[in-house]
Amino acid sequence: MSIQSAWQQTFDFLPQHPVVLEPMEAHLSSDAGLLPIRQFDERIGLTRQFAVALDDPRDANRIDHSVLAMTRARIYGILAGYEDQNDHDHLRADPVFKLVADRLPTDADLASQPTLSRFENDVAIPALRRLKALLIDQFITSFAQPPRRLTIDLDAVDDPAHGQQQLVLFHGFYEQYQYFPLVITSADTDQVLMLRLRHGTAHAAHMADEDLEYLVTRLRQAWPDVELFIRGDAGFGVPWMYAVCERLGLFYTFGLSTNNVLKAQSEALLAQAVAQFEATGTPQRCFTGFWYQAKEWPQPRWVVVKAEAHAQGTNRRCIVTNRPGARVLPEAAYDDYVQRGESENRNKELKVDLHMDRLSDHRFLANQFRLYLHAAALNLLVRLRREIADPPPPDPSAALPREALMGADRRRAQRLRRQRDPLGEGQPCTWRLLLIKVAAAVEVSTRRVWVRLSSRWPYLDYFRQLAAHVAARPAVPHLWSG
């Protein structure tokens, strides 16, 4: 750390004790909460595997910054809220960022913005294919036992442009120049399974059938007997998505846009909901199901319609599904579909909290690589928070288990759980507030690196509990050859 010049500044808002500011020769950081995450990463090998998937064409005798060090600098920077390469011109001297990148605070600085820019832009298609495989491999190895069933959610996320990036196009619905990435996530573990960067005017389901088939093939190689449930909004309710799900033997539920035929077949249901609302004065939901065949469909499929009536008016929503039991319990099938909103929350974390939308490289392939960096940051965090989650015990006096609650009761239970277990339920912004963003002094002795935190820090107990857990956690073999 270098100090540009010696200076003092005095504030007089405390008349009896002037407040004097001055710099000091010390290794200080504002991101010491990254260290327990780095310890967890060491145990599961996530960033090390990520770096193994990349090529390094540089002369080994002239390398100052390894691929692994640059990978960790970028992923941990994203976790801490530094999504841009430019941020690393300042972070490269930070003692905690040096530690997470396997350097001592007294060692040379980390990679600068131009070096990181070359790192991202040098990534080629073979490395991107290996990263595609790696996300799925890491998901598979995160299970101690083969799962009996998995729910997979598909979503298209708008990503506004930051300049003249390759394949940025104007999308009329979003009214912006953008990319339109496809994100496939696990509803069971919150992990990102697949990512595809697509041009700005792509259809929501563009290439989703190919990606889904690749994912299903890989999962069934590992778990031949697993049942797979696929969900997506109406953007994925298109013939080629039905076809791939039915050919692969998948259970699916997709949103379905209403049309005159569907409206005519559900008029009686809507009238029933309105009559019940007028009689009771409370919001009403009514459900029905029937066989329906659109012109472009080769055979009929089961459609569930929800009709709502409340003080704000009426509403109808449709889904198409082959889920078992949907013909007997249409409401349950629909309620399972709307739970995909939780996966949309994960995408919100990826886009808003971890700034996935900061795809500002010029090259399309470099921006695809950036997507993987942001996904790795999210997967590292969600694996840790699921491992340390401390859900409340079941309430024997409750009429329904928490998983069966709906509406206001479900939201109330989720709010109480977040209050009780802020890290286990916390989004990245919560982790930054309660854990990552903490000041520390870093000192290097002959045998140790000392990281000194304030004993008055109000969230020290969270830090202590997390640090104890990751320090005691056994390491798992994490060799990955691609």
GIGI-V101399 format. One record per residue. N is the residue number from 1. RES is the residue in three letters. PHI is phi in degrees with one decimal (NA if undefined). Layout:
N_RES_PHI / N_RES_PHI
//
This chain:
1_MET_NA / 2_SER_-115.9 / 3_ILE_-107.4 / 4_GLN_-63.2 / 5_SER_-162.5 / 6_ALA_-79.6 / 7_TRP_-155.3 / 8_GLN_-136.1 / 9_GLN_-136.7 / 10_THR_-113.3 / 11_PHE_-108.2 / 12_ASP_-114.3 / 13_PHE_-74.2 / 14_LEU_-110.7 / 15_PRO_-57.0 / 16_GLN_-79.2 / 17_HIS_-138.9 / 18_PRO_-54.7 / 19_VAL_-95.8 / 20_VAL_-109.6 / 21_LEU_-105.5 / 22_GLU_-159.0 / 23_PRO_-77.3 / 24_MET_-138.7 / 25_GLU_-81.2 / 26_ALA_-156.7 / 27_HIS_-89.2 / 28_LEU_-117.4 / 29_SER_-142.5 / 30_SER_-104.7 / 31_ASP_-130.2 / 32_ALA_-66.8 / 33_GLY_-67.7 / 34_LEU_-72.8 / 35_LEU_-66.0 / 36_PRO_-62.4 / 37_ILE_-66.0 / 38_ARG_-63.2 / 39_GLN_-64.0 / 40_PHE_-62.5 / 41_ASP_-59.4 / 42_GLU_-62.4 / 43_ARG_-71.6 / 44_ILE_-102.4 / 45_GLY_73.4 / 46_LEU_-65.1 / 47_THR_-72.7 / 48_ARG_-65.0 / 49_GLN_-64.3 / 50_PHE_-58.3 / 51_ALA_-67.5 / 52_VAL_-61.8 / 53_ALA_-72.2 / 54_LEU_-98.2 / 55_ASP_-90.4 / 56_ASP_-136.0 / 57_PRO_-78.9 / 58_ARG_-73.8 / 59_ASP_-68.7 / 60_ALA_-59.6 / 61_ASN_-81.9 / 62_ARG_-124.0 / 63_ILE_-96.0 / 64_ASP_-99.3 / 65_HIS_-129.5 / 66_SER_-71.2 / 67_VAL_-59.8 / 68_LEU_-64.2 / 69_ALA_-63.9 / 70_MET_-70.1 / 71_THR_-59.9 / 72_ARG_-67.3 / 73_ALA_-58.0 / 74_ARG_-71.7 / 75_ILE_-67.7 / 76_TYR_-72.1 / 77_GLY_-63.1 / 78_ILE_-62.1 / 79_LEU_-60.1 / 80_ALA_-86.3 / 81_GLY_98.4 / 82_TYR_-108.4 / 83_GLU_-86.6 / 84_ASP_-98.6 / 85_GLN_-60.5 / 86_ASN_-57.8 / 87_ASP_-59.2 / 88_HIS_-78.1 / 89_ASP_-64.8 / 90_HIS_-97.3 / 91_LEU_-73.7 / 92_ARG_-62.4 / 93_ALA_-100.8 / 94_ASP_-67.9 / 95_PRO_-64.5 / 96_VAL_-70.2 / 97_PHE_-65.1 / 98_LYS_-65.4 / 99_LEU_-62.9 / 100_VAL_-68.3 / 101_ALA_-98.9 / 102_ASP_70.8 / 103_ARG_-122.8 / 104_LEU_-79.9 / 105_PRO_-58.4 / 106_THR_-86.6 / 107_ASP_-76.4 / 108_ALA_-61.3 / 109_ASP_-65.8 / 110_LEU_-77.1 / 111_ALA_-65.7 / 112_SER_-87.6 / 113_GLN_-58.9 / 114_PRO_-60.1 / 115_THR_-66.2 / 116_LEU_-66.3 / 117_SER_-64.8 / 118_ARG_-63.6 / 119_PHE_-57.7 / 120_GLU_-71.2 / 121_ASN_-79.8 / 122_ASP_-82.9 / 123_VAL_-67.2 / 124_ALA_-110.8 / 125_ILE_-59.8 / 126_PRO_-57.9 / 127_ALA_-67.1 / 128_LEU_-64.5 / 129_ARG_-66.2 / 130_ARG_-67.4 / 131_LEU_-65.2 / 132_LYS_-59.1 / 133_ALA_-70.1 / 134_LEU_-64.5 / 135_LEU_-55.6 / 136_ILE_-71.8 / 137_ASP_-59.4 / 138_GLN_-66.2 / 139_PHE_-63.3 / 140_ILE_-63.0 / 141_THR_-74.4 / 142_SER_-76.1 / 143_PHE_-95.6 / 144_ALA_-75.3 / 145_GLN_-129.6 / 146_PRO_-59.6 / 147_PRO_-74.5 / 148_ARG_-80.8 / 149_ARG_-149.6 / 150_LEU_-138.2 / 151_THR_-111.4 / 152_ILE_-118.2 / 153_ASP_-112.2 / 154_LEU_-111.2 / 155_ASP_-151.3 / 156_ALA_-105.9 / 157_VAL_-120.0 / 158_ASP_-72.9 / 159_ASP_-136.7 / 160_PRO_-61.0 / 161_ALA_-76.4 / 162_HIS_-122.6 / 163_GLY_153.6 / 164_GLN_-101.8 / 165_GLN_-70.9 / 166_GLN_-62.7 / 167_LEU_67.0 / 168_VAL_-75.9 / 169_LEU_-136.3 / 170_PHE_-85.2 / 171_HIS_-105.0 / 172_GLY_-65.5 / 173_PHE_-68.3 / 174_TYR_-84.4 / 175_GLU_56.2 / 176_GLN_-161.4 / 177_TYR_-79.9 / 178_GLN_-160.7 / 179_TYR_-98.0 / 180_PHE_-137.4 / 181_PRO_-65.1 / 182_LEU_-101.7 / 183_VAL_-122.8 / 184_ILE_-116.1 / 185_THR_-127.4 / 186_SER_-95.3 / 187_ALA_-70.5 / 188_ASP_-82.3 / 189_THR_-123.5 / 190_ASP_72.0 / 191_GLN_-79.4 / 192_VAL_-78.7 / 193_LEU_-99.0 / 194_MET_-149.4 / 195_LEU_-137.9 / 196_ARG_-139.1 / 197_LEU_-82.8 / 198_ARG_-130.0 / 199_HIS_-61.8 / 200_GLY_-64.5 / 201_THR_-108.6 / 202_ALA_-63.5 / 203_HIS_-64.8 / 204_ALA_-55.2 / 205_ALA_-100.1 / 206_HIS_-60.4 / 207_MET_68.6 / 208_ALA_-67.1 / 209_ASP_-66.7 / 210_GLU_-65.8 / 211_ASP_-64.8 / 212_LEU_-65.1 / 213_GLU_-64.1 / 214_TYR_-61.7 / 215_LEU_-62.9 / 216_VAL_-62.9 / 217_THR_-60.6 / 218_ARG_-65.8 / 219_LEU_-66.1 / 220_ARG_-74.8 / 221_GLN_-64.1 / 222_ALA_-83.0 / 223_TRP_-131.9 / 224_PRO_-60.0 / 225_ASP_-100.6 / 226_VAL_-70.7 / 227_GLU_-89.8 / 228_LEU_-117.3 / 229_PHE_-115.3 / 230_ILE_-112.0 / 231_ARG_-133.0 / 232_GLY_-164.0 / 233_ASP_-77.0 / 234_ALA_-63.1 / 235_GLY_-62.3 / 236_PHE_-100.1 / 237_GLY_-82.5 / 238_VAL_-129.4 / 239_PRO_-54.7 / 240_TRP_-70.5 / 241_MET_-77.3 / 242_TYR_-59.4 / 243_ALA_-63.0 / 244_VAL_-68.9 / 245_CYS_-66.1 / 246_GLU_-70.9 / 247_ARG_-67.9 / 248_LEU_-89.5 / 249_GLY_70.6 / 250_LEU_-100.0 / 251_PHE_-86.5 / 252_TYR_-135.8 / 253_THR_-141.6 / 254_PHE_-124.9 / 255_GLY_-63.0 / 256_LEU_-135.6 / 257_SER_-66.3 / 258_THR_-73.5 / 259_ASN_-142.2 / 260_ASN_-62.0 / 261_VAL_-65.9 / 262_LEU_-65.6 / 263_LYS_-64.7 / 264_ALA_-63.7 / 265_GLN_-76.0 / 266_SER_-116.6 / 267_GLU_-62.2 / 268_ALA_-64.5 / 269_LEU_-64.7 / 270_LEU_-64.9 / 271_ALA_-62.4 / 272_GLN_-63.7 / 273_ALA_-64.0 / 274_VAL_-64.4 / 275_ALA_-63.4 / 276_GLN_-67.2 / 277_PHE_-66.9 / 278_GLU_-64.9 / 279_ALA_-78.8 / 280_THR_-107.8 / 281_GLY_75.3 / 282_THR_-113.5 / 283_PRO_-55.9 / 284_GLN_-124.8 / 285_ARG_-128.5 / 286_CYS_-125.1 / 287_PHE_-132.2 / 288_THR_-149.6 / 289_GLY_-143.5 / 290_PHE_-162.0 / 291_TRP_-78.8 / 292_TYR_-146.3 / 293_GLN_-130.8 / 294_ALA_-72.8 / 295_LYS_-59.0 / 296_GLU_-88.6 / 297_TRP_-88.3 / 298_PRO_-76.1 / 299_GLN_-151.9 / 300_PRO_-66.8 / 301_ARG_-133.3 / 302_TRP_-82.2 / 303_VAL_-117.7 / 304_VAL_-109.6 / 305_VAL_-118.1 / 306_LYS_-108.6 / 307_ALA_-117.4 / 308_GLU_-117.1 / 309_ALA_-139.8 / 310_HIS_-156.0 / 311_ALA_-62.8 / 312_GLN_-85.6 / 313_GLY_129.9 / 314_THR_-123.8 / 315_ASN_-156.3 / 316_ARG_-126.9 / 317_ARG_-136.3 / 318_CYS_-127.1 / 319_ILE_-133.4 / 320_VAL_-117.4 / 321_THR_-152.7 / 322_ASN_-120.2 / 323_ARG_-60.0 / 324_PRO_-62.2 / 325_GLY_88.3 / 326_ALA_-64.6 / 327_ARG_-77.4 / 328_VAL_-95.8 / 329_LEU_-125.7 / 330_PRO_-61.4 / 331_GLU_-63.5 / 332_ALA_-63.9 / 333_ALA_-63.7 / 334_TYR_-68.8 / 335_ASP_-64.3 / 336_ASP_-65.9 / 337_TYR_-61.8 / 338_VAL_-71.4 / 339_GLN_-68.5 / 340_ARG_-64.2 / 341_GLY_-57.5 / 342_GLU_-65.4 / 343_SER_-68.1 / 344_GLU_-63.4 / 345_ASN_-64.4 / 346_ARG_-64.5 / 347_ASN_-65.8 / 348_LYS_-65.5 / 349_GLU_-60.1 / 350_LEU_-63.7 / 351_LYS_-82.4 / 352_VAL_-91.0 / 353_ASP_-74.4 / 354_LEU_-103.4 / 355_HIS_56.7 / 356_MET_-57.6 / 357_ASP_-77.5 / 358_ARG_-89.4 / 359_LEU_-96.3 / 360_SER_-104.4 / 361_ASP_-69.1 / 362_HIS_-75.3 / 363_ARG_-74.3 / 364_PHE_-60.3 / 365_LEU_-66.4 / 366_ALA_-64.6 / 367_ASN_-72.3 / 368_GLN_-61.7 / 369_PHE_-63.2 / 370_ARG_-60.2 / 371_LEU_-56.2 / 372_TYR_-66.4 / 373_LEU_-61.6 / 374_HIS_-69.4 / 375_ALA_-65.3 / 376_ALA_-63.2 / 377_ALA_-62.4 / 378_LEU_-66.5 / 379_ASN_-63.0 / 380_LEU_-61.9 / 381_LEU_-70.6 / 382_VAL_-69.8 / 383_ARG_-66.4 / 384_LEU_-69.5 / 385_ARG_-70.3 / 386_ARG_-70.5 / 387_GLU_-71.7 / 388_ILE_-98.9 / 389_ALA_-57.5 / 390_ASP_-128.3 / 391_PRO_-67.1 / 392_PRO_-66.2 / 393_PRO_-67.1 / 394_PRO_-59.5 / 395_ASP_-92.2 / 396_PRO_-65.2 / 397_SER_-87.8 / 398_ALA_-72.2 / 399_ALA_-69.5 / 400_LEU_-132.6 / 401_PRO_-67.0 / 402_ARG_-58.2 / 403_GLU_-65.0 / 404_ALA_-95.4 / 405_LEU_-70.4 / 406_MET_-134.3 / 407_GLY_58.9 / 408_ALA_-62.3 / 409_ASP_-65.1 / 410_ARG_-66.9 / 411_ARG_-62.9 / 412_ARG_-65.2 / 413_ALA_-63.5 / 414_GLN_-66.4 / 415_ARG_-64.6 / 416_LEU_-65.2 / 417_ARG_-67.8 / 418_ARG_-62.1 / 419_GLN_-66.7 / 420_ARG_-78.7 / 421_ASP_-132.8 / 422_PRO_-65.3 / 423_LEU_-82.2 / 424_GLY_-63.1 / 425_GLU_-109.3 / 426_GLY_-76.8 / 427_GLN_-78.9 / 428_PRO_-53.3 / 429_CYS_-64.7 / 430_THR_-68.7 / 431_TRP_-62.3 / 432_ARG_-64.1 / 433_LEU_-66.8 / 434_LEU_-92.4 / 435_LEU_-138.5 / 436_ILE_-67.9 / 437_LYS_-83.6 / 438_VAL_-136.4 / 439_ALA_-74.2 / 440_ALA_-152.1 / 441_ALA_-100.8 / 442_VAL_-112.2 / 443_GLU_-124.1 / 444_VAL_-111.4 / 445_SER_-106.5 / 446_THR_-62.5 / 447_ARG_-116.4 / 448_ARG_-140.4 / 449_VAL_-110.2 / 450_TRP_-97.8 / 451_VAL_-115.3 / 452_ARG_-106.1 / 453_LEU_-105.5 / 454_SER_-74.1 / 455_SER_-70.5 / 456_ARG_-94.4 / 457_TRP_-61.0 / 458_PRO_-65.9 / 459_TYR_-107.0 / 460_LEU_-61.1 / 461_ASP_-63.3 / 462_TYR_-59.6 / 463_PHE_-61.8 / 464_ARG_-62.6 / 465_GLN_-64.3 / 466_LEU_-65.6 / 467_ALA_-61.3 / 468_ALA_-64.0 / 469_HIS_-65.3 / 470_VAL_-70.7 / 471_ALA_-69.1 / 472_ALA_-88.0 / 473_ARG_-67.3 / 474_PRO_-69.7 / 475_ALA_-75.7 / 476_VAL_-115.5 / 477_PRO_-59.8 / 478_HIS_-134.9 / 479_LEU_-71.5 / 480_TRP_-141.7 / 481_SER_-107.0 / 482_GLY_84.0
//
